[in-house]
Amino acid sequence: MDLTVAAAATLPLQFGLIDPGIFGLLNVIVAAVVGYFTYQDATARKTDSPKLWAGGMALASLLLNLLGFLVAFAVYYFVVIRD
């Protein structure tokens, strides 16, 4: 039996070896880490609202995943980081 790469990647999910809830938990952990590091960076740069930036970045990372995170990071880069 010859499995393609895509079929081999989904095989553990089909047989229940990996709980799909773990991916949701991983998404929440990544959002928290993104929010924390954004808050630390915004505080070090003395922005007006570091909590707002951290919340926005964490929410974009949590709800919109990669695309939302990249858009929010681009806005943060052009508004805060770039001098």
C-alpha positions as CSV (number, residue, x, y, z in Angstrom):
1,M,0.0,0.0,0.0
2,D,1.5,3.3,-1.1
3,L,0.6,6.4,1.0
4,T,1.1,9.9,-0.3
5,V,2.5,12.5,2.0
6,A,-0.9,14.1,2.7
7,A,-2.5,10.8,3.5
8,A,0.4,9.9,5.8
9,A,0.1,13.2,7.6
10,T,-3.6,12.8,8.3
11,L,-3.3,9.1,9.3
12,P,-2.8,9.7,13.1
13,L,-5.9,12.0,13.2
14,Q,-8.0,9.4,11.4
15,F,-7.2,6.7,13.9
16,G,-7.5,8.9,16.9
17,L,-3.8,8.8,17.9
18,I,-3.7,12.6,18.3
19,D,-6.6,14.4,19.9
20,P,-7.8,17.3,17.7
21,G,-8.3,19.4,20.8
22,I,-4.5,19.6,21.2
23,F,-4.4,21.8,18.1
24,G,-6.8,24.3,19.7
25,L,-4.8,24.3,22.9
26,L,-1.6,24.9,20.9
27,N,-3.3,27.8,19.1
28,V,-4.2,29.4,22.5
29,I,-0.7,28.9,23.8
30,V,0.8,30.5,20.6
31,A,-1.6,33.5,21.0
32,A,-0.6,34.0,24.6
33,V,3.1,33.9,23.7
34,V,2.6,36.4,20.9
35,G,0.6,38.7,23.2
36,Y,3.3,38.5,25.9
37,F,6.2,39.3,23.6
38,T,4.3,42.0,21.9
39,Y,3.5,43.6,25.3
40,Q,7.2,43.4,26.3
41,D,8.3,45.0,23.1
42,A,5.6,47.7,23.1
43,T,6.5,48.5,26.8
44,A,10.2,48.7,26.0
45,R,9.5,51.1,23.1
46,K,7.3,53.2,25.4
47,T,4.2,53.2,23.2
48,D,0.9,54.8,24.3
49,S,-1.0,51.5,24.6
50,P,1.1,48.3,25.0
51,K,-1.9,46.4,26.3
52,L,-3.9,47.2,23.3
53,W,-1.2,46.1,20.9
54,A,-0.7,42.9,22.9
55,G,-4.4,42.1,22.9
56,G,-4.8,42.9,19.2
57,M,-1.8,40.7,18.2
58,A,-3.0,37.8,20.5
59,L,-6.6,38.1,19.2
60,A,-5.4,38.2,15.6
61,S,-3.2,35.2,16.2
62,L,-6.0,33.3,17.9
63,L,-8.9,34.0,15.6
64,L,-7.3,34.6,12.3
65,N,-4.3,32.3,12.6
66,L,-1.3,33.0,10.3
67,L,-2.9,35.5,7.9
68,G,-4.4,37.6,10.7
69,F,-1.1,37.5,12.6
70,L,0.9,38.6,9.6
71,V,-1.5,41.5,8.9
72,A,-1.5,42.6,12.6
73,F,2.3,42.3,12.7
74,A,2.7,44.4,9.5
75,V,0.6,47.1,11.1
76,Y,2.6,46.9,14.3
77,Y,5.8,47.0,12.4
78,F,4.9,50.1,10.4
79,V,3.3,52.0,13.3
80,V,5.6,51.1,16.3
81,I,8.8,49.4,15.3
82,R,9.8,51.4,12.3
83,D,11.3,54.8,13.3
